[in-house]
Amino acid sequence: MIKEAEQSAPRHSNHTVNIDNRSRASVTGVTDVDSFDEGTVAFSTEDGFATIVGQHLHISRLNLEDGQMVVEGEIYGLEYSDREAHQEKSGGFFSKLWK
């Protein structure tokens, strides 16, 4: 019976965010990039939704199979938000691109 409870419980994997000198953010656990421009990079992780805010931002590395992303530019902040608040979206940028 314990196995049944484990299977029905939501699975949360860890994700990490390392910001070096406010100019490079390395993120693991990325499942999708929802939108990006020079001022924001909005993405989903295995634990929820997050946005990197800054200036001159660009994604220098993205591997959704491994869940890794590197964002470079002037980083001002990182904001987490509830996954439920963003479920009305029909998928991220890359999921729409590959349909």
ABEGO torsion letter per residue (X at the ends): XAAAAAAABBBBBBBBBBBBGGABBBBBGBABBABBBAABBBBBBAAEBBBBBEBGBBBABBBAAAGBBBBBEBBABBBBBBAAAAAABAEBAAAAAAX
